[in-house]
Amino acid sequence: MNGTALPWLPHGPEFRFVDEVLEYSSGKSVVGCLDLGANSPRLPYAGTLPAFYLLESMIQTCGLLCAEPETDSDVPPLAVVVALDKVRWIRAPVEREKIITRGSLKHRIGLFLLCQCSAHSEDGTLLASGEVTLRIGHDRSPEQE
């Protein structure tokens, strides 16, 4: 599963804030990893990751919950963020830190998904948490691939 889920994200590699999928339970939960190894281009501010990048990583992890195509030949559906709630920042990640992001589906109503998301350091320290509401939109056209 590690390499197969990442292409489901609509972001190109330079805007992708999930480097690897560690665990995936279709439509239920996903665990991703963001590696801030030495010389990471994602650390433009004195060796720390800006909070909005960390939030984007958590959102992209949740996006994988609804991005699975129905068949191997299908284009994955596109999801957009419609709400953020209860977002808490504990501390900023730093250089050479691996960030483990978790997303789980709390509730679904039609095309709307309420997901719980969090980011932890590799040692389990909570960095941030919150809820994101996604709306599943129309399928992306093949030209957007």
N, C-alpha and C positions, 0 to 999 in steps of 0.2 A: 504494500500500500504506500510506502514512503514516497516514491517518485510519481505515482499515478494521480494522486489527488491535487498536487500543486498546479498542474495545467488547468484545473477547473476554475482557478481564480482568474478573473478577467484582467488582472494586472500583469504588465510585462515584468521580467526579472528585476529590473532596476527599481520598480515600485512595489515589489513583493516583500512583505515583512514577516513571512513564514518561510523558513529555509528548508524545513523537513517536517513531515507528518510522522509522529511517533506512535500514535494510536488513533484508530478510527472505528467508530461504531455507527453504521449508516443511519443518518437522521437522528441520532441520539446524542453522541458526544464525539469530540475530537481533541487531541493533544498535539500541539505543534511546538516547534523549536525555532528560536531566532538566535543565531550565533553572532556575537559581537567580538569575534576574534581580532587579533592585532591588525591594524590598518583597515578596519571596517569602514566603508564609505558612509555608513549610517551614523557615524559619530562626529558630526561637524562642530560640536560645541565642547571643546576642552575635555574630550574623552567620555562624555556622558550622552545618553540617548534622550532626546527631547520627549517630553510626556506625550505629545500628540503622535509620535512614531510608535510609542508603546501602545497607545490606544488603537492605532491603526493595525498593529499586529494582533491585538485581541479581537478586533472586528473581523479581520481577514480569517482568523481561525474560526470564528463563528460562521462566517460566510461559507466555509467548507461544508457545514451541516446541510445546506440546501443547494449546494452546487453540483451534486452528483447527477450525471446524466442517467436517464432511465434505461438506455441501452448503450452498448459500446459505440454505436454510430451516431448517437444523438449529441447535439451541442448542449453543454450544461446551461441550466437556467441562470439568469442574471438576478442577483439580489442587491437591493439598495438599502442603506441605513435610513430609517425613518425616525428613530428616537434613541437617545442614550439616557440612562437613569442610574442613580445610585453609584456613580463613578467615584472611586476613592483612590487617591495617589498616596502611596506609602513612601517610596523613595525611587530615585532615578537609577536605571541600570548603568553600569560603567563598562569601560573597555575590558575586553577579554572575558566577559560574562556570557553565559548561555542562559537565555530566557525561555522558560517553559510556559507556553500559553495554553489555556484550557477553555473550551467552549462546550456548553451543554444546552440542550433544548429544554426549556422549562414549560413552554405552552405554545400551542399552535392554534390559530383561528384563521381558517381559509388560507389566504396568501401571506398572512403575517406570522412571524416566528419571534417569540420572546426567548432570548438566550441569556444565560448567565456566563460571564467571561471573567478570566483572571490571568494574571501573569505572575510567575514566581521565578526567583533565581534558582540555579541548579541545586542549591542546598535546601530548597523548600521555602525560603523567605518570601512572604507575599510582597509584591511590588505594587500591584494595582488590581482593582476588581470593579465590576459593574454589571449592568444589564444593557443589552443592545436589542432593539427591535428591528428586524429585517422584513422587507417586503419582497416576495419573489415576483419578478417582473416577467416580461415576455422573453422567450428564448433569444439568445444573441444570434445574429445572422452569421453565416459562415465567413463573411467578409471581415468580421471583427476578430476572428481567430488569428 
